[in-house]
Amino acid sequence: MLHTAEAISRLGTESAFEVLARAQALAAQGKDIINLGIGQPDFRTPDHIVEAGIKALRDGHHGYTPANGIPALREAVAADLHRRHGVEVNPGNVVVVPGGKPTMFFSVLMFGEPGTEIMYPNPGFPIYESVIRFSGATAVPIALEEKNGFAFSAETVLSQITPRTRLIIINSPANPTGGVTPKEEIDKLVKGLEKFPDVAILSDEIYSQMLYGGREHVSLLQYPEIRDRLIMLDGWSKTYAMTGWRLGYAVWPDALVQHAIRLCINDHSCVNAATQYAGLAALTGPQDAVGKMVAEFDRRRKFIVERLNALPGFSCVDAAGAFYAFPNISGTGLTAREAQDRFLNEAGVATIAGTSFGAWGEGYVRFSYANNIENIEAALDRIGRLLAG
């Protein structure tokens, strides 16, 4: 019998991929499945980005690159952050990685060990809690509540810091809730963190260009007082419909960037070369496709929130960012998992139980509106018939 390390048993998973596999299996059996579960844009990667990747291959970019990414791409990231957030970023502090998850892993592994605490949003992206537990640290949830539009409360976050706290993870706009934390709460958090100079912050800003209703993204990079302990995560997957290209980045503080590069060398050597040239074209080329995608997401957002609120036993706060709605389904009498399973097995609609994102997700189900309105309408009609039963 093989004896694996105890830490392996502490790893969780991302239920969206499990539900996707079940949905695909049902579809393979001939069942008509509408997928409102997986969190990826249903748009093609813009043509000029695809062509840049192809050109890179034809031009012979087939070898290793620097572990932290090609210089031109890191410079383009810095320029893009200046354009969008008005901040100065040293390209030497940018580390390009294959997606968003490596930055989460690296951040937690730098700070997490037995006897320490790491705070994370709950309900939140499930990999946060999974990796914290894997590291041996204690995972301390930051409860995100419907009454606050699923924004975090700075007062609550600050009140949970202890001498064992090493890292705080925040995510706005947020997965799975679509919540966006207003600037005044972020201001309060940054001000309060002055009392805790030894606590690092990981700000997951992967949905930074997907906000609605006139809201503007507030990047933690805009707060110079915490830049020496801030890790900012962003990437290409959501903004440019590049989920399968596996390309992300983080801006690391001076004290941590060499640790991050060393982890890259140990983990994956470098990111696929052609993908980096595609990412370069995404940042330096036309941005009109981004605006069109976000406008379409906004149209779907308004539609799905209205329709969810019309379902019996449902109530749904306005989705402020990302491309998720997170309705309260407690009025149906179903648990989150029961709702997920019945919607898939009986109505042919894939969704994700709120508890897949943490204990505070009970009573909720995540709907991704990264699907066309016709499919969204058909899916909610099916769920409506099921609930009317």
VEXDREN-2710 file (C-alpha; in Angstrom, 1 decimal):
% VEXDREN-2710
k/r/px/py/pz
1/MET/0.0/0.0/0.0
2/LEU/1.3/3.4/-0.9
3/HIS/1.7/6.0/1.8
4/THR/1.2/9.5/0.6
5/ALA/2.1/12.6/2.5
6/GLU/-0.6/13.8/5.0
7/ALA/-0.7/17.2/3.3
8/ILE/-2.2/15.7/0.1
9/SER/-5.3/14.7/2.0
10/ARG/-5.8/18.4/2.9
11/LEU/-6.1/19.5/-0.7
12/GLY/-9.6/20.4/-1.8
13/THR/-10.9/20.8/-5.4
14/GLU/-12.7/23.2/-7.7
15/SER/-16.2/21.9/-7.9
16/ALA/-16.9/23.7/-11.2
17/PHE/-14.7/21.2/-13.0
18/GLU/-16.5/18.3/-11.3
19/VAL/-19.9/19.6/-12.3
20/LEU/-18.5/20.3/-15.8
21/ALA/-17.5/16.6/-16.1
22/ARG/-20.9/15.4/-14.9
23/ALA/-22.6/17.7/-17.3
24/GLN/-20.5/16.5/-20.2
25/ALA/-21.1/12.9/-19.2
26/LEU/-24.9/13.5/-19.3
27/ALA/-24.6/15.3/-22.6
28/ALA/-22.7/12.3/-24.0
29/GLN/-25.7/10.1/-23.0
30/GLY/-27.8/12.3/-25.2
31/LYS/-29.3/14.6/-22.6
32/ASP/-29.7/18.3/-23.4
33/ILE/-27.6/20.2/-20.9
34/ILE/-27.3/24.0/-20.6
35/ASN/-24.1/24.9/-18.8
36/LEU/-24.4/27.9/-16.4
37/GLY/-21.7/26.4/-14.2
38/ILE/-18.3/26.9/-15.6
39/GLY/-16.7/30.3/-15.2
40/GLN/-15.2/31.1/-18.6
41/PRO/-16.2/33.5/-21.3
42/ASP/-18.1/32.0/-24.2
43/PHE/-16.4/34.2/-26.6
44/ARG/-13.5/33.3/-28.9
45/THR/-10.1/34.8/-28.2
46/PRO/-9.8/37.9/-30.4
47/ASP/-8.3/37.1/-33.8
48/HIS/-5.3/39.4/-33.5
49/ILE/-4.2/37.6/-30.3
50/VAL/-4.6/34.2/-31.9
51/GLU/-2.6/35.3/-34.9
52/ALA/0.2/36.6/-32.6
53/GLY/0.5/33.2/-31.0
54/ILE/0.6/31.5/-34.4
55/LYS/3.2/34.0/-35.6
56/ALA/5.4/33.4/-32.6
57/LEU/5.5/29.7/-33.4
58/ARG/6.3/30.4/-37.0
59/ASP/9.0/32.8/-36.0
60/GLY/10.7/30.1/-34.0
61/HIS/9.8/31.0/-30.4
62/HIS/10.0/27.4/-29.4
63/GLY/12.4/27.5/-26.5
64/TYR/12.6/28.4/-22.8
65/THR/12.0/32.0/-21.8
66/PRO/13.1/33.8/-18.6
67/ALA/11.3/32.2/-15.6
68/ASN/9.4/35.5/-14.8
69/GLY/8.3/36.1/-18.4
70/ILE/9.8/37.7/-21.5
71/PRO/10.9/41.3/-20.9
72/ALA/8.5/42.8/-23.5
73/LEU/5.5/41.2/-21.9
74/ARG/6.5/42.3/-18.4
75/GLU/7.0/45.8/-19.7
76/ALA/3.6/45.7/-21.4
77/VAL/2.0/44.6/-18.1
78/ALA/3.5/47.6/-16.3
79/ALA/2.3/49.9/-19.1
80/ASP/-1.2/48.5/-19.0
81/LEU/-1.4/48.9/-15.2
82/HIS/-0.3/52.5/-15.6
83/ARG/-2.9/53.1/-18.2
84/ARG/-5.7/51.5/-16.2
85/HIS/-4.8/52.4/-12.6
86/GLY/-2.4/55.3/-12.9
87/VAL/0.3/53.4/-11.0
88/GLU/4.0/53.0/-11.6
89/VAL/5.1/49.4/-11.7
90/ASN/8.7/48.1/-12.2
91/PRO/8.6/45.4/-14.8
92/GLY/11.1/43.6/-12.6
93/ASN/8.3/43.1/-10.1
94/VAL/6.0/41.4/-12.6
95/VAL/6.1/37.6/-12.7
96/VAL/4.2/35.9/-15.5
97/VAL/2.8/32.5/-14.6
98/PRO/0.5/29.9/-16.3
99/GLY/-2.8/31.3/-15.0
100/GLY/-4.0/32.7/-11.7
101/LYS/-3.6/29.7/-9.5
102/PRO/0.3/29.6/-9.3
103/THR/0.2/33.0/-7.7
104/MET/-2.2/31.8/-5.1
105/PHE/-0.1/28.7/-4.4
106/PHE/3.1/30.7/-4.3
107/SER/1.7/33.4/-1.9
108/VAL/0.2/30.9/0.5
109/LEU/3.4/28.7/0.5
110/MET/5.5/31.7/1.3
111/PHE/3.4/32.5/4.4
112/GLY/1.5/29.4/5.4
113/GLU/2.8/26.8/7.9
114/PRO/1.5/25.2/11.0
115/GLY/0.8/27.7/13.7
116/THR/0.0/30.6/11.3
117/GLU/-3.3/31.9/10.0
118/ILE/-4.3/33.1/6.6
119/MET/-7.6/34.9/6.0
120/TYR/-9.7/34.3/2.9
121/PRO/-13.1/35.3/1.5
122/ASN/-16.0/32.9/2.1
123/PRO/-17.9/32.2/0.0
124/GLY/-14.9/32.6/-2.3
125/PHE/-12.8/30.9/-4.9
126/PRO/-12.3/27.4/-3.5
127/ILE/-8.6/27.2/-4.2
128/TYR/-7.9/29.8/-1.5
129/GLU/-9.1/27.6/1.3
130/SER/-7.7/24.4/-0.3
131/VAL/-4.1/25.7/-0.6
132/ILE/-4.2/27.3/2.9
133/ARG/-5.1/24.0/4.4
134/PHE/-2.5/22.2/2.3
135/SER/0.2/24.6/3.7
136/GLY/-0.7/23.6/7.3
137/ALA/-1.9/27.1/8.2
138/THR/-5.3/27.7/9.7
139/ALA/-7.8/29.0/7.2
140/VAL/-9.8/31.9/8.7
141/PRO/-12.9/32.8/6.7
142/ILE/-13.8/36.4/5.9
143/ALA/-17.6/36.1/5.8
144/LEU/-19.2/37.8/2.8
145/GLU/-22.8/38.5/3.4
146/GLU/-25.7/39.2/1.1
147/LYS/-26.8/42.2/3.1
148/ASN/-23.6/44.0/2.2
149/GLY/-23.8/43.0/-1.5
150/PHE/-21.2/40.4/-0.8
151/ALA/-18.6/43.1/-0.3
152/PHE/-16.2/42.5/2.6
153/SER/-16.4/44.7/5.7
154/ALA/-13.0/46.3/6.6
155/GLU/-14.0/46.3/10.3
156/THR/-14.7/42.6/10.2
157/VAL/-11.4/41.8/8.5
158/LEU/-9.4/43.9/10.9
159/SER/-11.1/42.5/13.9
160/GLN/-10.0/39.0/12.9
161/ILE/-6.3/39.7/12.7
162/THR/-4.3/38.0/15.4
163/PRO/-0.5/37.7/16.1
164/ARG/-0.6/34.5/14.0
165/THR/-2.0/36.2/10.9
166/ARG/0.5/36.2/8.0
167/LEU/-1.6/36.9/4.9
168/ILE/-5.0/38.3/4.0
169/ILE/-6.6/37.3/0.6
170/ILE/-9.2/39.6/-0.9
171/ASN/-11.0/39.4/-4.2
172/SER/-13.0/42.2/-5.8
173/PRO/-14.9/41.8/-8.2
174/ALA/-15.5/38.5/-6.6
175/ASN/-16.1/34.9/-7.6
176/PRO/-18.7/33.4/-6.9
177/THR/-20.8/36.3/-5.7
178/GLY/-20.2/39.0/-8.3
179/GLY/-19.7/41.3/-5.3
180/VAL/-17.6/44.5/-5.6
181/THR/-16.1/46.1/-2.5
182/PRO/-16.6/49.9/-2.6
183/LYS/-13.6/52.2/-2.3
184/GLU/-14.5/53.5/1.2
185/GLU/-14.2/50.0/2.6
186/ILE/-10.9/49.4/0.9
187/ASP/-9.7/52.8/2.3
188/LYS/-10.7/51.7/5.8
189/LEU/-8.9/48.4/5.3
190/VAL/-5.7/50.0/4.2
191/LYS/-5.8/52.5/7.0
192/GLY/-6.4/49.8/9.6
193/LEU/-3.6/47.7/8.3
194/GLU/-1.1/50.4/9.4
195/LYS/-1.4/48.7/12.9
196/PHE/-0.4/45.4/11.4
197/PRO/2.8/46.0/9.4
198/ASP/3.8/42.3/9.3
199/VAL/0.6/41.1/7.5
200/ALA/0.9/40.6/3.7
201/ILE/-2.0/41.1/1.3
202/LEU/-2.9/39.1/-1.8
203/SER/-5.4/41.0/-3.9
204/ASP/-7.0/38.8/-6.6
205/GLU/-8.1/41.3/-9.3
206/ILE/-8.6/38.9/-12.2
207/TYR/-12.1/40.4/-12.9
208/SER/-10.8/44.0/-12.7
209/GLN/-12.2/45.0/-16.1
210/MET/-15.7/43.5/-15.5
211/LEU/-17.7/45.9/-13.5
212/TYR/-21.2/47.3/-14.2
213/GLY/-23.6/50.1/-13.3
214/GLY/-20.9/52.8/-13.6
215/ARG/-18.7/51.2/-11.0
216/GLU/-14.9/51.6/-11.3
217/HIS/-12.3/49.1/-10.2
218/VAL/-10.1/50.1/-7.2
219/SER/-6.8/48.3/-7.3
220/LEU/-4.8/47.9/-4.2
221/LEU/-1.8/48.9/-6.2
222/GLN/-3.2/52.5/-5.9
223/TYR/-2.2/52.5/-2.1
224/PRO/1.5/53.2/-1.9
225/GLU/1.4/52.6/1.9
226/ILE/1.0/48.8/1.4
227/ARG/3.0/48.3/-1.8
228/ASP/5.9/46.8/0.2
229/ARG/3.7/43.9/1.3
230/LEU/1.1/43.6/-1.5
231/ILE/0.8/40.8/-4.1
232/MET/-1.6/41.8/-6.9
233/LEU/-2.9/39.0/-9.1
234/ASP/-4.4/39.6/-12.6
235/GLY/-4.2/38.0/-16.0
236/TRP/-5.6/37.4/-19.4
237/SER/-8.1/34.5/-18.9
238/LYS/-11.3/36.5/-18.3
239/THR/-10.6/39.9/-19.9
240/TYR/-9.4/38.5/-23.2
241/ALA/-11.3/35.1/-23.3
242/MET/-8.0/33.3/-22.9
243/THR/-8.8/30.7/-20.3
244/GLY/-7.2/27.8/-22.2
245/TRP/-4.0/29.7/-23.0
246/ARG/-3.1/29.6/-19.3
247/LEU/-1.5/33.0/-18.8
248/GLY/-1.6/35.2/-15.7
249/TYR/0.7/37.5/-13.8
250/ALA/1.3/39.0/-10.4
251/VAL/3.0/42.2/-9.2
252/TRP/5.2/41.2/-6.3
253/PRO/6.8/43.5/-3.7
254/ASP/10.6/43.8/-3.7
255/ALA/11.0/41.6/-0.7
256/LEU/9.1/38.7/-2.3
257/VAL/9.8/38.8/-6.0
258/GLN/12.9/36.7/-6.0
259/HIS/11.1/34.0/-3.9
260/ALA/8.3/34.0/-6.6
261/ILE/10.8/33.6/-9.4
262/ARG/12.6/30.8/-7.6
263/LEU/9.2/29.0/-7.1
264/CYS/8.6/29.4/-10.9
265/ILE/11.9/27.8/-11.6
266/ASN/11.1/24.9/-9.3
267/ASP/7.5/24.5/-10.4
268/HIS/7.2/25.1/-14.2
269/SER/10.5/26.6/-15.4
270/CYS/8.7/29.2/-17.5
271/VAL/5.4/29.9/-19.4
272/ASN/4.9/28.6/-22.9
273/ALA/6.7/31.1/-25.2
274/ALA/4.0/31.5/-27.9
275/THR/1.4/32.1/-25.3
276/GLN/3.4/35.0/-24.0
277/TYR/3.6/36.6/-27.4
278/ALA/-0.2/36.3/-27.7
279/GLY/-0.5/38.0/-24.3
280/LEU/1.7/40.8/-25.5
281/ALA/-0.6/41.3/-28.5
282/ALA/-3.6/41.4/-26.1
283/LEU/-2.2/44.2/-24.0
284/THR/-0.7/46.3/-26.8
285/GLY/-3.3/45.7/-29.6
286/PRO/-6.9/47.0/-29.9
287/GLN/-9.1/46.8/-26.8
288/ASP/-12.4/47.1/-28.5
289/ALA/-13.2/43.3/-28.1
290/VAL/-12.9/43.8/-24.3
291/GLY/-15.5/46.5/-24.3
292/LYS/-17.9/44.5/-26.5
293/MET/-17.6/41.4/-24.2
294/VAL/-18.2/43.5/-21.1
295/ALA/-21.2/45.2/-22.7
296/GLU/-22.7/41.8/-23.6
297/PHE/-22.0/40.5/-20.1
298/ASP/-23.8/43.6/-18.7
299/ARG/-26.8/42.9/-20.9
300/ARG/-26.9/39.3/-19.7
301/ARG/-26.4/40.4/-16.1
302/LYS/-29.5/42.5/-16.1
303/PHE/-31.5/39.8/-17.8
304/ILE/-30.5/36.9/-15.4
305/VAL/-30.9/38.9/-12.2
306/GLU/-34.4/39.9/-13.2
307/ARG/-35.3/36.4/-14.2
308/LEU/-33.8/34.8/-11.1
309/ASN/-35.8/37.1/-8.9
310/ALA/-39.0/35.9/-10.6
311/LEU/-38.3/32.2/-9.8
312/PRO/-40.3/30.9/-6.8
313/GLY/-38.2/30.8/-3.6
314/PHE/-35.3/32.8/-5.2
315/SER/-34.0/36.2/-4.4
316/CYS/-30.9/37.7/-6.1
317/VAL/-29.0/40.9/-5.3
318/ASP/-27.6/42.9/-8.2
319/ALA/-24.4/41.4/-9.6
320/ALA/-21.9/44.2/-9.6
321/GLY/-18.9/42.6/-11.3
322/ALA/-17.4/39.4/-12.9
323/PHE/-20.0/37.3/-14.7
324/TYR/-21.8/35.5/-11.9
325/ALA/-25.1/35.8/-10.1
326/PHE/-25.4/34.3/-6.7
327/PRO/-29.1/34.0/-5.8
328/ASN/-30.4/33.1/-2.4
329/ILE/-32.4/29.9/-2.9
330/SER/-33.4/29.2/0.7
331/GLY/-37.0/29.9/-0.1
332/THR/-37.1/26.8/-2.2
333/GLY/-36.5/24.6/0.8
334/LEU/-33.5/23.0/-0.9
335/THR/-29.9/23.0/0.3
336/ALA/-27.3/24.4/-2.0
337/ARG/-26.1/20.9/-3.0
338/GLU/-29.7/19.6/-3.5
339/ALA/-30.5/22.5/-5.7
340/GLN/-27.3/22.0/-7.8
341/ASP/-28.0/18.3/-8.2
342/ARG/-31.7/18.6/-9.0
343/PHE/-31.1/21.5/-11.5
344/LEU/-28.6/19.3/-13.3
345/ASN/-30.2/15.9/-13.2
346/GLU/-33.9/16.9/-13.5
347/ALA/-33.8/20.2/-15.5
348/GLY/-30.6/19.7/-17.4
349/VAL/-29.0/22.9/-16.1
350/ALA/-25.5/22.9/-14.7
351/THR/-25.0/25.3/-11.8
352/ILE/-22.6/25.3/-8.8
353/ALA/-23.7/24.9/-5.2
354/GLY/-22.8/27.8/-3.0
355/THR/-21.2/25.5/-0.5
356/SER/-18.6/24.6/-3.2
357/PHE/-17.2/28.1/-2.3
358/GLY/-17.2/27.6/1.5
359/ALA/-19.6/27.1/4.4
360/TRP/-21.0/30.6/4.0
361/GLY/-22.3/29.7/0.6
362/GLU/-25.1/27.5/2.1
363/GLY/-28.5/28.7/0.8
364/TYR/-27.0/30.0/-2.5
365/VAL/-26.2/28.7/-6.0
366/ARG/-23.8/30.3/-8.5
367/PHE/-25.1/30.9/-12.0
368/SER/-22.5/31.9/-14.6
369/TYR/-23.9/34.2/-17.3
370/ALA/-21.0/33.4/-19.6
371/ASN/-23.5/31.9/-21.9
372/ASN/-25.9/33.5/-24.4
373/ILE/-29.2/35.0/-23.4
374/GLU/-31.2/32.4/-25.3
375/ASN/-29.6/29.6/-23.3
376/ILE/-29.9/31.5/-20.0
377/GLU/-33.6/32.0/-20.7
378/ALA/-34.2/28.4/-21.6
379/ALA/-32.3/27.3/-18.5
380/LEU/-34.3/29.5/-16.1
381/ASP/-37.5/28.3/-17.8
382/ARG/-36.5/24.7/-17.1
383/ILE/-35.7/25.5/-13.4
384/GLY/-39.0/27.4/-13.1
385/ARG/-41.0/24.4/-14.3
386/LEU/-39.0/22.1/-12.0
387/LEU/-39.8/24.3/-9.0
388/ALA/-43.4/24.6/-10.0
389/GLY/-43.4/20.9/-10.1
END
